[in-house]
Amino acid sequence: MRVKINLKCQSCGQVNYISSKNKATHSGKIVTKKYCPKERRVTEHTEA
């Protein structure tokens, strides 16, 4: 079953992206590098 998740910037704390994940295969929190428009650079985003 896929669920919608919010990706939150670790540096500024702003929620920038909405994504989905398969809850059966990814039980932990997702961490990925994405572009943060507030800081204008690529930062780590985690599941909020």
Secondary structure, DSSP 4 states (H G I P E B T S, - for coil): -EEEEEEEETTT--EEEEEEEETTT--S--EEEEEETTTTEEEEEEE-
